[in-house]
Amino acid sequence: MEFKTVLTTCPYCGCGCGLLLEVLDGKLIGTLPSKTSPVNEGKLCVKGWAVHEFVTSPNRLTKPFVRKGGNLEPSSWNDAWISLPDVSRRLKRNMVRIASAY
């Protein structure tokens, strides 16, 4: 059995809390706060403590989805990147309509 900890940064908010991911035989099993991090000083919020749970969740999205005909369909990473400019323009148009209503 091989156990190790990996120092990383929490992905939830913009604070940048330091945390240690516990890895056993290549599988993520737990999360600990980094006591040396100047941001969180050895503390974590509830979301930070649960980082290992969302990474290993069977419900986690592992590939991109693109909306086609009103439905979300699995896509390749390349096709998803190519569609981003069109999606951004459509969102911008909709936001202008919403903002002009006020």
ABEGO torsion letter per residue (X at the ends): XBBBBBBBBBAABAAGBBBBBBBBGGBBABBBBBAABAAAGGBBBAAAAAAAAAAABAABBABBBBBBGGBBBBBBAAAAAAAAAAAAAAAAAAAAAAAAAX
